[in-house]
Amino acid sequence: MNAPFNPPADLDVAIIGAGFSGLCMAIHLKKAGYKSFTIFEKAGDLGGTWRDNRYPGCACDVPSHLYSFSFEQNPDWSRSFSPQAEIWRYMKDCAGKHGILPHMRFNAAVASAAYDESAQLWRLRLKDGETVTARAVVSGIGALHLPAFPKIKGLETFAGRAFHSSDWDESYDLAGKRVAVIGTGASAIQIVPNIAGKVKELSLFQRTPSWIVPRMDRAFSDKTKSRFRRFPRLQRALRHVIYLALESRALGFISRPGMLKAGEKMARDYIARSIPDPAMRQKLTPDYAMGCKRILISDDFYGALTRPNVELVTDAIREVTPQGIVTEDGKLREFDALVYATGFRATEVLAEMRVTGRGGRQLADDWKDGAQAYYGIAVSGYPNFFMLLGPNTGLGHNSIIFMIEAQTRYIMDCLRWLRGGGEVDVREDVQRDFNATLRTKMERTVWKSGCRSWYLNENGSNSVIWPGFTVDYWWKTRHARRADFTVRPAKVAA
Ligand code: NAP
């Protein structure tokens, strides 16, 4: 006997995560007239990565006029690359303006989600044991929230303070301290210039140098902001210009890595201008193709490295001891604090949550050789389960919010088919063909040109990045095609 469909207590949509993704989904649901939806957020506030990452100097490396919702332009961005606090405030303003706050449940981490086929419902179990049911689930948990710690002998023995860049210890004053920063990725190059002036000594441990070009950040004057306010089209035009400028780089990433040679020259010239010591220049010059790892932008990182109290260490780390770090040459450097700017476990999408689909299948099993989905949004065998920023929808060249908006519109199409109940499940053959094409395209990209990066899993496969133009993604996801899905009607009580 089938269970009755949709008892009143069931949510229409359960959204997991209150970052940019969850917020975008909630705003679209609200605009479409949905009332029965809740965002379950593990932390005590909204904001996702912009709530967590509060290290000194944290700012977006995509210009703010593009790194924001297309439907919620902000004329008041203070700079071309606005700092974390401003982005976080923008998100809170969006949530308030669109009436999303009453739909948020904080400190409500979802431990598991299981599909009940007979009831056509998802049962979500929260970490405190509570169970909630929803017709559809949208995961907005993002890819950059599980901190990655280096696998270094003796890490836990360190007697001073140690913390990850995404869990900055604001209670700890770095002034006058001896500090080690491990890693030279996007987070480290923002942290180093912002702490170098106050610490006593700073050692930056670099395993692989990054390609870095000038950020050319600038403040917007009150006059410019007021123009943006009075003439929203002016701001929109700026947004389009930024989008096109970033999008034009995609060809270099996806099929013509040679096109990024001009960027490499710009970066080499930047090193030459900024670093007087030839040996140090060499250490800072990457030996892999630009774009293989994320291209970084900074106006002050190289300058910070030339300070007398800053040391660039390229000897490999042998172990961490209670006093500090020992490198392979046997030298011990003593520290008061260690900062792990060592990134995130981006390939372990949905690793924190047990997801059970049709017939008891587990997403962790289906993804044991790498995560796969259809446009990163739906996975066959998991009806009415959708993802924002799911597998292969990350970007190396443009604003991720563009992808979130495209995905949200697509999910809204799927949800419309569910208005009367029932289920939608992407067809397995459609998903398989999609991924076969995607893998073929991936082989030609710069991300497979032979560097180690967080885009690749242990098998060397890239389940993080979209190997194409974002405009192509937008075009292909502008409508959900019913033929790509198995759409089943609502079951009725027997
Ligand atoms: P990341 O780019 O993954 O960099 C991690 C760094 O840690 C790398 O330099 C890595 O070296 C190093 N590392 C890892 N294990 C190590 C070990 N055992 N010994 C020495 N070094 C080690 O991480 P992230 O800087 O946190 O950035 C992650 C992503 O977050 C970025 O790519 C970006 O998408 C996002 N982000 C964005 C912004 C923004 O402005 N929008 C700011 C920060 C972060 P290898 O290169 O050798 O692996």
Residues whose N, C-alpha, C, O or C-beta is under 5 A from the ligand:
A	BS01	NAP	A59 C60 D61 V62 L144 P150 K151 I182 G183 T184 G185 A186 S187 A188 F205 R207 T208 R294 A341 T342 G343 F344 R452 W454
